Amino acid sequence: MMEQEMQDIMDQINFLETSSADLGEIEKAKASGNVQTMKRIYQKLTSEDGSKDKEKKKVTRLCLEARKEENLSEWYSQVIQKSEMIEYYDVSGCYILRPWSYSIWEAIKSFFDGEIKKLGVENTYFPMFVSRAALEKEKTHIADFAPEVAWVTKCGKTDIAEPIAIRPTSETVMYPAYSRWIKSHRDLPLKLNQWCNVVRWEFKHPQPFLRTREFLWQEGHTAWANKKDAEEEVYTILELYARVYEELLAIPVVRGRKTAKETFAGADFTTTVESYISASGRGIQVIIIPCGITANSTKGDNDYLISRCEMLKSQLNGIGIKTKADLRDNYSPGWKFNHWELKGVPIRIELGPRDVKNNQVVAVRRDTGDKIIIPNEKVCLETGDLLKQIQSDLFQRAKSEMDDHTAVSHDWGDFCLKLDQRKIIQAPFCGRVECEESIKKDSARDNVAEEGQPAMGAKGLCIPFKQPKQLKPDTKCIHPNCLEIGKHYTLFGRSY
C-alpha cells in the first residue's frame, strides 16, 4: 500500500515544473522511500499561497538558474540534469548515463580504440569478480583503494562460503593469466586492452562523472621483454590520452609524472595528464531547426520545409558531421534553441521559408552567438570548417584560462595566496612523501569547505615534463620547514 501511495505521489510530481533545488530534494526523498517527505514536497510545489507562488507556475525553468562563478556545485548539478546527461538513481553514488552523455563516451572509445589497435593492441574481457586469494596475493596493487572494495557475500539468503570482490581494477585478475600464457621472450610483447566497468565504494561525497561508485573504464595491460620498450609504450599511450582531452574535448592538459606520494601502488612510476578546467565532449555537432512556420503557412509549404531539413541532415551526416533535425511540432523554435544550447550543441542551423527561397541556411555558433549565412552549395564545406574553428577557439580559450591560472612560486606565503586565488602552482619540491603530506596539511584553509568540494590542502598533481625553467642548484623546497633542496618544479593544486 505504501509503495502504491509513493508511486501515486511521484506520478503527480512528475507533471509539475520544478527547479533544480526541488529536483535534488525529490531525489533524496525517493531514495529514502519516505512517503511523508514526498507528500510535503508535493504540497510545497502545489502551494498557491501568495502571488509569488502563482507567478512561479507561469515560468518554465528551462535555462540555468545558477552561475558557475557564484555557486559551482549548483551550476554543475543543473547542467548535468537540464542537458539530459544524467539521471539520479536510488543507489547512492550510482547514476544513469542518458544517451547524451553516453554518446560522448562512445566517441572517446571509438577514437582511442582505433588508435591503440594501430599499435597492435587487442581487446579482451576478464571477469568482474575477484577472489580474496587473488587480492591478498597482489595486495600492494590495491592498497590505495582497498577500503573501497565492494564484496559479494550472499547468494539469495545464503551466505557465500568465500566472499568475492567486485573488481576495483584488473591487475589481480589479468596478470595470473599472463603468467600462464607467456612461456618465453618469444611470446612478448603481449598487448591487451579491456573496456569494462569497475566499482569502488566511495564513501565521500559522490558527484556524477567526478566521484562515483561504479564507472566506465578502459585499462591496457602489456608485457615486454625489456624496460625500455615498456616505457616507450607508456609515453605513447599517455600522448593518446592527451589527444582525447585536447582534440576531442578541447581541454588543454599538462603532461607529467606523479609524485612519489601519488604513484600507483606497486608501480615504478606513474604518468598523468592534468588540467585546470573541465568540459563536456561532443555528441551531436549540428542541430537543424525549422523556423517561420505560422498559422498562415500551408501544409504544402510546411511539408517542403521539413523535407529540406531532412535533406540537409542527410547531407551533413553523409560527410561525417553528427546532425539531428528537431522537427517536433509541439515546441516553438525559441524553446528548441534553448533546449539544444543547454545540451551543448556547437552549431544550430535555422532554416525558414525565406532561407529556402534564397538557397541558404543560417548557422548560429553556440560559443559566440554569431550568425553566419551559408549558401546551400557550400553548407557541407563551411559547416565542417566552422566546427574546426569552434574546436580551435574553445581550446585556445581554455588554454588561455589555464595559463592565466597557472603560477610559479618560490615563497610559501605566495604559494598559499595563489592557491586561494584558485590557481595551480608550479613550485620547487624535494619529492619526499612526508613533505608532500605537510604541504597538503599546512596549505589547507581554516574555513569549512563546501559539501562535495575537494580537500582544501594543495595536492601534488604532477611533475610536468615541460618545466617552467631550470631550477638553480641551491633552490629550497617550497615548504618552509623543509631543509631539502628542490629536485624539480612540481604542479600543485586543489584537486576534485
C-alpha positions as CSV (number, residue, x, y, z in Angstrom):
1,M,0.0,0.0,0.0
2,M,2.8,2.4,0.9
3,E,4.6,1.6,-2.4
4,Q,1.5,2.4,-4.3
5,E,1.0,5.7,-2.4
6,M,4.6,6.7,-3.1
7,Q,4.1,6.0,-6.8
8,D,0.9,8.0,-6.9
9,I,2.6,11.0,-5.4
10,M,5.6,10.6,-7.8
11,D,3.2,10.5,-10.8
12,Q,1.7,13.8,-9.7
13,I,5.1,15.4,-9.0
14,N,6.3,14.4,-12.5
15,F,3.7,16.6,-14.0
16,L,5.0,19.7,-12.2
17,E,7.7,22.1,-13.3
18,T,10.3,22.1,-10.6
19,S,13.6,23.9,-10.0
20,S,16.9,22.2,-9.6
21,A,16.7,22.5,-5.9
22,D,13.3,20.8,-5.9
23,L,14.7,18.0,-8.0
24,G,17.6,17.4,-5.6
25,E,15.1,17.2,-2.7
26,I,12.8,14.9,-4.6
27,E,15.7,12.5,-5.5
28,K,16.7,12.3,-1.8
29,A,13.2,11.6,-0.7
30,K,12.8,8.9,-3.5
31,A,16.0,7.2,-2.3
32,S,14.8,7.2,1.3
33,G,11.3,5.9,0.5
34,N,9.8,8.4,2.9
35,V,6.1,8.9,1.9
36,Q,5.6,11.8,4.3
37,T,8.5,13.6,2.9
38,M,7.2,13.1,-0.6
39,K,3.8,14.5,0.5
40,R,5.4,17.6,2.0
41,I,7.3,18.2,-1.3
42,Y,4.1,17.8,-3.3
43,Q,2.3,20.3,-1.1
44,K,5.1,22.7,-1.3
45,L,5.2,22.5,-5.1
46,T,1.4,22.9,-5.5
47,S,1.1,25.7,-2.9
48,E,-0.8,28.7,-4.2
49,D,-0.1,31.0,-1.2
50,G,0.7,34.5,-2.4
51,S,1.2,36.0,-5.8
52,K,4.9,35.0,-5.9
53,D,4.0,31.2,-6.0
54,K,1.3,31.9,-8.6
55,E,3.9,33.7,-10.7
56,K,6.3,30.8,-10.4
57,K,3.7,28.5,-12.0
58,K,3.9,30.5,-15.2
59,V,7.7,30.1,-15.5
60,T,9.1,27.2,-17.5
61,R,12.5,26.7,-15.8
62,L,14.4,25.5,-18.9
63,C,17.6,27.6,-18.5
64,L,20.3,27.5,-15.9
65,E,19.4,29.4,-12.7
66,A,22.9,29.3,-11.2
67,R,26.1,30.9,-12.2
68,K,29.3,28.9,-12.2
69,E,31.3,31.7,-10.7
70,E,28.9,32.1,-7.8
71,N,27.8,28.5,-7.0
72,L,29.8,25.9,-8.8
73,S,28.1,22.9,-7.1
74,E,24.6,24.1,-8.0
75,W,25.6,25.1,-11.5
76,Y,27.1,21.7,-12.1
77,S,24.1,19.9,-10.8
78,Q,21.8,22.0,-13.1
79,V,24.0,21.5,-16.2
80,I,24.1,17.7,-16.0
81,Q,20.4,17.4,-15.3
82,K,18.9,20.0,-17.6
83,S,21.2,19.0,-20.5
84,E,19.8,15.4,-20.1
85,M,23.2,13.9,-19.4
86,I,22.4,12.2,-16.1
87,E,19.5,10.7,-14.2
88,Y,19.8,10.1,-10.5
89,Y,19.4,6.5,-9.2
90,D,18.2,5.0,-5.9
91,V,21.6,3.6,-5.1
92,S,23.8,6.4,-3.7
93,G,26.8,7.1,-5.8
94,C,25.4,5.4,-8.9
95,Y,23.9,7.2,-11.8
96,I,22.1,6.6,-15.1
97,L,24.1,7.8,-18.1
98,R,21.5,9.1,-20.5
99,P,22.1,8.8,-24.3
100,W,23.5,12.4,-24.5
101,S,26.4,11.6,-22.1
102,Y,26.9,8.0,-23.2
103,S,27.4,9.3,-26.8
104,I,30.4,11.2,-25.5
105,W,31.8,8.0,-24.0
106,E,31.2,6.2,-27.3
107,A,33.1,9.0,-29.2
108,I,36.0,8.7,-26.8
109,K,36.0,4.9,-27.0
110,S,35.8,4.9,-30.8
111,F,38.8,7.2,-31.1
112,F,41.0,5.6,-28.5
113,D,40.2,2.0,-29.6
114,G,41.1,2.8,-33.2
115,E,44.4,4.4,-32.1
116,I,45.6,1.5,-29.9
117,K,44.7,-1.1,-32.5
118,K,47.1,0.7,-34.8
119,L,49.8,-0.1,-32.2
120,G,48.9,-3.8,-32.2
121,V,46.8,-3.8,-29.0
122,E,44.0,-6.4,-28.9
123,N,40.8,-6.1,-26.9
124,T,39.9,-8.8,-24.3
125,Y,37.5,-9.2,-21.4
126,F,38.2,-10.6,-17.9
127,P,35.6,-11.5,-15.2
128,M,34.4,-8.7,-12.9
129,F,34.7,-10.9,-9.8
130,V,38.0,-11.3,-7.9
131,S,38.8,-14.0,-5.3
132,R,40.0,-12.9,-1.9
133,A,43.1,-15.0,-2.5
134,A,44.0,-13.1,-5.7
135,L,43.5,-9.8,-3.9
136,E,45.7,-10.8,-1.0
137,K,48.4,-12.1,-3.3
138,E,48.6,-8.7,-5.1
139,K,47.5,-6.5,-2.1
140,T,50.2,-3.9,-2.8
141,H,48.5,-3.1,-6.1
142,I,45.2,-2.2,-4.5
143,A,46.5,-0.7,-1.3
144,D,45.2,2.8,-2.1
145,F,41.6,1.8,-2.6
146,A,41.3,-1.4,-0.5
147,P,38.8,0.3,1.8
148,E,36.6,0.9,-1.3
149,V,36.5,-2.7,-2.5
150,A,32.9,-4.0,-2.7
151,W,32.3,-7.6,-1.7
152,V,29.6,-10.1,-2.7
153,T,28.7,-12.0,0.5
154,K,25.3,-13.6,-0.2
155,C,23.5,-15.6,-2.9
156,G,19.8,-15.0,-2.2
157,K,19.5,-15.6,1.5
158,T,22.5,-17.9,1.7
159,D,26.0,-16.7,2.8
160,I,28.7,-17.4,0.3
161,A,31.4,-19.6,1.7
162,E,34.2,-17.3,0.4
163,P,33.3,-13.6,-0.2
164,I,34.1,-12.4,-3.7
165,A,35.3,-8.9,-4.6
166,I,34.0,-6.8,-7.5
167,R,37.0,-5.5,-9.4
168,P,38.3,-2.1,-8.4
169,T,40.9,-2.6,-11.2
170,S,42.1,-5.7,-13.0
171,E,45.8,-6.2,-12.3
172,T,45.0,-9.0,-9.8
173,V,42.7,-10.7,-12.4
174,M,44.8,-10.4,-15.5
175,Y,48.4,-11.0,-14.6
176,P,47.9,-14.5,-13.2
177,A,46.6,-15.4,-16.7
178,Y,49.6,-13.6,-18.3
179,S,52.0,-15.8,-16.3
180,R,50.4,-18.9,-17.8
181,W,50.4,-17.5,-21.4
182,I,53.9,-16.1,-21.5
183,K,56.4,-19.1,-21.7
184,S,59.4,-17.2,-23.1
185,H,60.6,-14.0,-24.7
186,R,59.0,-15.2,-28.0
187,D,55.6,-14.6,-26.5
188,L,56.4,-10.9,-26.0
189,P,55.2,-8.3,-26.2
190,L,51.7,-9.2,-25.0
191,K,49.4,-6.1,-25.5
192,L,45.8,-6.4,-24.3
193,N,43.2,-3.8,-23.5
194,Q,39.9,-4.1,-21.7
195,W,36.7,-1.9,-21.9
196,C,34.6,-2.6,-18.8
197,N,33.3,-1.1,-15.6
198,V,34.8,-1.0,-12.1
199,V,33.3,-0.5,-8.7
200,R,34.9,1.5,-5.9
201,W,32.6,2.0,-2.9
202,E,33.5,5.7,-2.5
203,F,32.4,6.9,1.0
204,K,33.0,10.6,0.4
205,H,30.6,12.9,-1.4
206,P,29.6,11.2,-4.6
207,Q,29.5,13.5,-7.7
208,P,28.3,12.4,-11.1
209,F,31.2,12.0,-13.5
210,L,33.7,13.1,-10.9
211,R,33.4,10.6,-8.0
212,T,31.0,7.6,-8.4
213,R,30.8,4.1,-7.1
214,E,30.6,2.5,-10.5
215,F,32.2,3.9,-13.6
216,L,33.1,3.0,-17.1
217,W,36.7,2.1,-17.6
218,Q,39.5,1.5,-20.0
219,E,42.6,-0.3,-19.0
220,G,45.5,-1.6,-21.1
221,H,48.0,-4.1,-19.7
222,T,51.1,-5.0,-21.7
223,A,54.1,-7.2,-21.0
224,W,57.5,-6.6,-22.6
225,A,60.9,-8.2,-22.9
226,N,62.8,-5.1,-21.7
227,K,62.1,-1.9,-19.7
228,K,63.0,0.5,-22.5
229,D,60.2,-0.8,-24.8
230,A,57.7,-0.8,-21.9
231,E,58.5,2.8,-21.1
232,E,58.2,3.9,-24.7
233,E,54.7,2.4,-24.8
234,V,53.8,4.3,-21.6
235,Y,54.6,7.6,-23.2
236,T,52.9,6.7,-26.5
237,I,49.7,5.8,-24.6
238,L,50.0,9.0,-22.5
239,E,50.0,11.1,-25.6
240,L,46.8,9.3,-26.8
241,Y,45.1,10.2,-23.5
242,A,46.3,13.8,-24.0
243,R,44.8,13.8,-27.5
244,V,41.4,12.7,-26.1
245,Y,41.3,15.8,-23.9
246,E,42.8,18.3,-26.4
247,E,41.4,17.1,-29.7
248,L,38.1,15.6,-28.7
249,L,37.1,17.7,-25.7
250,A,39.1,20.9,-26.3
251,I,40.7,20.7,-22.8
252,P,44.4,21.6,-22.6
253,V,46.4,19.4,-20.3
254,V,49.8,19.2,-18.6
255,R,51.7,16.0,-19.2
256,G,53.8,14.8,-16.4
257,R,54.8,12.2,-13.8
258,K,53.1,11.7,-10.5
259,T,54.9,12.4,-7.3
260,A,56.1,9.6,-5.1
261,K,53.1,10.0,-2.8
262,E,50.6,9.8,-5.7
263,T,52.4,7.0,-7.6
264,F,50.1,4.0,-8.2
265,A,50.7,1.3,-5.6
266,G,53.4,-1.2,-6.8
267,A,54.4,1.0,-9.8
268,D,57.9,2.2,-10.6
269,F,56.4,5.5,-11.8
270,T,53.0,6.8,-12.9
271,T,52.4,9.2,-15.7
272,T,49.4,11.6,-15.9
273,V,47.7,14.4,-17.7
274,E,46.3,17.2,-15.5
275,S,44.0,20.1,-16.4
276,Y,42.8,23.2,-14.8
277,I,39.2,23.1,-16.2
278,S,36.6,20.6,-17.2
279,A,34.3,20.5,-20.2
280,S,32.0,18.1,-21.9
281,G,32.5,16.5,-25.2
282,R,30.5,16.5,-28.4
283,G,27.6,14.3,-29.1
284,I,25.5,15.9,-31.8
285,Q,27.5,18.6,-33.6
286,V,24.7,20.3,-35.5
287,I,21.0,20.7,-34.8
288,I,18.7,21.8,-37.6
289,I,15.6,23.7,-36.5
290,P,12.8,24.7,-39.0
291,C,11.6,28.3,-38.4
292,G,9.0,30.6,-39.8
293,I,6.1,28.2,-39.7
294,T,3.0,30.2,-38.8
295,A,-0.8,29.7,-38.8
296,N,-0.9,31.1,-42.3
297,S,1.6,28.6,-43.7
298,T,0.1,26.0,-46.0
299,K,0.6,22.3,-45.4
300,G,2.5,22.1,-48.6
301,D,4.9,24.8,-47.6
302,N,5.4,23.2,-44.2
303,D,6.0,19.7,-45.7
304,Y,8.5,21.2,-48.2
305,L,10.4,23.0,-45.4
306,I,10.5,19.8,-43.3
307,S,11.8,17.8,-46.3
308,R,14.6,20.4,-46.8
309,C,15.6,19.9,-43.2
310,E,15.7,16.2,-43.6
311,M,17.7,16.5,-46.8
312,L,20.2,18.8,-45.1
313,K,20.5,16.4,-42.2
314,S,21.3,13.6,-44.6
315,Q,23.9,15.6,-46.4
316,L,25.8,16.6,-43.2
317,N,25.6,13.1,-41.7
318,G,26.8,11.7,-45.0
319,I,30.2,13.6,-44.6
320,G,30.6,12.5,-41.0
321,I,29.1,15.5,-39.2
322,K,26.7,14.3,-36.5
323,T,23.5,16.1,-37.2
324,K,19.9,15.9,-36.0
325,A,16.8,17.8,-37.1
326,D,14.3,18.8,-34.4
327,L,11.0,18.5,-36.2
328,R,8.8,18.4,-33.1
329,D,5.7,20.5,-33.7
330,N,4.7,20.9,-30.1
331,Y,7.6,23.2,-29.3
332,S,8.4,26.7,-30.6
333,P,11.7,27.4,-32.3
334,G,12.7,29.6,-29.3
335,W,12.1,26.7,-26.9
336,K,14.2,24.4,-29.2
337,F,17.0,27.0,-29.3
338,N,17.3,27.0,-25.6
339,H,16.9,23.2,-25.3
340,W,19.9,22.4,-27.6
341,E,22.0,25.2,-26.2
342,L,21.7,23.6,-22.8
343,K,22.8,20.3,-24.3
344,G,25.9,22.0,-25.7
345,V,25.4,21.5,-29.5
346,P,28.0,23.8,-31.1
347,I,26.1,24.8,-34.2
348,R,22.4,25.5,-34.7
349,I,21.2,25.7,-38.3
350,E,18.0,27.7,-38.8
351,L,16.0,27.0,-41.9
352,G,12.9,29.0,-42.8
353,P,10.8,29.8,-45.9
354,R,12.9,32.8,-46.7
355,D,16.1,30.8,-46.5
356,V,14.7,28.1,-48.7
357,K,13.7,30.8,-51.3
358,N,17.2,32.3,-51.1
359,N,19.0,28.9,-51.3
360,Q,20.8,29.5,-48.0
361,V,20.8,28.5,-44.3
362,V,21.6,30.4,-41.2
363,A,24.2,28.9,-38.9
364,V,24.5,30.1,-35.3
365,R,27.6,29.4,-33.2
366,R,26.7,28.4,-29.6
367,D,30.0,29.7,-28.2
368,T,29.7,33.3,-29.6
369,G,26.1,33.6,-30.8
370,D,27.4,34.7,-34.2
371,K,25.0,34.2,-37.1
372,I,26.5,33.1,-40.4
373,I,24.6,32.9,-43.7
374,I,25.8,29.9,-45.8
375,P,24.8,29.3,-49.4
376,N,23.3,25.8,-50.0
377,E,26.2,24.7,-52.3
378,K,28.8,25.5,-49.5
379,V,26.9,24.2,-46.5
380,C,28.8,21.0,-46.1
381,L,32.2,22.5,-46.5
382,E,31.6,25.6,-44.4
383,T,29.9,23.7,-41.6
384,G,32.9,21.4,-41.4
385,D,35.3,24.4,-41.3
386,L,33.1,26.1,-38.7
387,L,33.2,23.1,-36.4
388,K,37.0,23.1,-36.7
389,Q,37.1,26.8,-35.9
390,I,34.9,26.4,-32.9
391,Q,37.0,23.5,-31.6
392,S,40.1,25.6,-32.0
393,D,38.6,28.6,-30.3
394,L,37.3,26.6,-27.4
395,F,40.7,25.0,-26.9
396,Q,42.5,28.4,-27.1
397,R,40.1,29.9,-24.7
398,A,40.6,27.1,-22.2
399,K,44.4,27.2,-22.8
400,S,44.4,31.0,-22.0
401,E,42.3,30.4,-18.9
402,M,44.7,27.7,-17.7
403,D,47.7,29.8,-18.5
404,D,46.2,32.8,-16.6
405,H,45.6,30.5,-13.6
406,T,49.0,28.8,-13.6
407,A,51.7,30.4,-11.5
408,V,55.3,29.7,-10.4
409,S,56.1,30.3,-6.8
410,H,59.2,30.1,-4.6
411,D,57.7,31.5,-1.4
412,W,55.3,29.7,1.0
413,G,53.2,32.8,1.7
414,D,52.9,33.5,-2.0
415,F,52.1,29.8,-2.7
416,C,49.2,29.8,-0.3
417,L,47.9,33.1,-1.6
418,K,47.9,31.9,-5.2
419,L,46.2,28.7,-4.1
420,D,43.4,30.7,-2.5
421,Q,43.1,32.6,-5.8
422,R,42.2,29.2,-7.4
423,K,45.4,28.9,-9.2
424,I,47.6,25.8,-9.9
425,I,51.1,26.4,-8.9
426,Q,54.5,25.1,-10.0
427,A,56.9,25.2,-7.1
428,P,60.3,23.6,-6.2
429,F,59.7,20.4,-4.4
430,C,62.1,17.9,-2.8
431,G,59.9,14.9,-3.7
432,R,59.6,13.3,-0.2
433,V,56.2,11.8,0.7
434,E,56.4,13.3,4.2
435,C,57.0,16.8,2.9
436,E,54.1,16.5,0.4
437,E,51.8,15.5,3.3
438,S,52.9,18.6,5.2
439,I,52.3,20.8,2.2
440,K,48.7,19.5,1.9
441,K,48.1,19.9,5.6
442,D,49.6,23.3,6.1
443,S,48.1,24.8,3.0
444,A,44.5,23.9,4.0
445,R,42.1,26.8,4.6
446,D,40.7,27.3,8.1
447,N,37.2,27.8,6.9
448,V,34.9,24.8,6.3
449,A,34.8,23.7,2.7
450,E,31.5,23.4,0.8
451,E,30.0,20.0,0.9
452,G,31.2,17.9,-2.1
453,Q,34.2,20.1,-2.7
454,P,37.7,18.8,-2.7
455,A,40.1,18.6,0.2
456,M,41.3,22.1,0.7
457,G,45.0,21.4,1.0
458,A,47.3,21.5,-2.0
459,K,47.8,18.2,-3.7
460,G,50.8,17.3,-5.8
461,L,49.2,16.9,-9.3
462,C,52.3,16.0,-11.3
463,I,55.9,16.8,-12.1
464,P,55.5,18.4,-15.5
465,F,57.7,17.0,-18.3
466,K,57.9,20.6,-19.5
467,Q,59.4,22.5,-16.6
468,P,58.8,26.3,-16.4
469,K,62.5,26.9,-16.1
470,Q,65.8,25.4,-14.9
471,L,66.0,25.0,-11.1
472,K,69.0,26.7,-9.6
473,P,71.2,24.2,-7.7
474,D,70.5,25.8,-4.3
475,T,66.7,26.3,-4.6
476,K,64.9,25.3,-1.4
477,C,61.8,23.1,-1.4
478,I,58.6,25.2,-1.2
479,H,57.6,24.1,2.3
480,P,59.1,26.5,4.9
481,N,60.0,23.7,7.4
482,C,61.7,21.5,4.8
483,L,65.5,21.8,4.7
484,E,65.9,19.8,1.4
485,I,66.8,21.2,-2.0
486,G,64.1,21.1,-4.6
487,K,64.6,18.4,-7.2
488,H,62.2,19.8,-9.8
489,Y,59.1,22.1,-10.2
490,T,56.0,20.2,-9.2
491,L,52.5,21.2,-10.1
492,F,50.2,21.7,-7.0
493,G,46.5,22.5,-6.8
494,R,43.2,21.8,-5.1
495,S,42.0,18.7,-6.9
496,Y,38.5,17.3,-7.4
